[in-house]
């Protein structure tokens, strides 16, 4: 099991609401239970305070997670001997 915790959809929505409400990154981080640097990194990576989009971030997150996994052995075509 990975020691890393991923942001949830609710966390991303809270970030967006915090941005539009004019809150600081430190305040937003405290609300979602992550460090200020995590919020800063996510904002920088995903369009900044002006262009942050929950839908685009969530879509990209699921695409990256899907392609980063090892293919399952049992779902591949059976071997012909």
C-alpha angles and dihedrals in degrees: 000000000000118000089215122098118212124215114257127222089258090053091052091049090050090053090051093048090048092052093050091046091054097244121155122254089247092056092046091049091052091051094054097036099245133113123271090245091058092055091045092050093049092049093048093047095047109046104292127252093315103047103029109139122184092201094054093044093049092047093049091046093055093046093052093045092050094051095042096063126093113251113258114250096216095053094056121097112279117257118252114220 
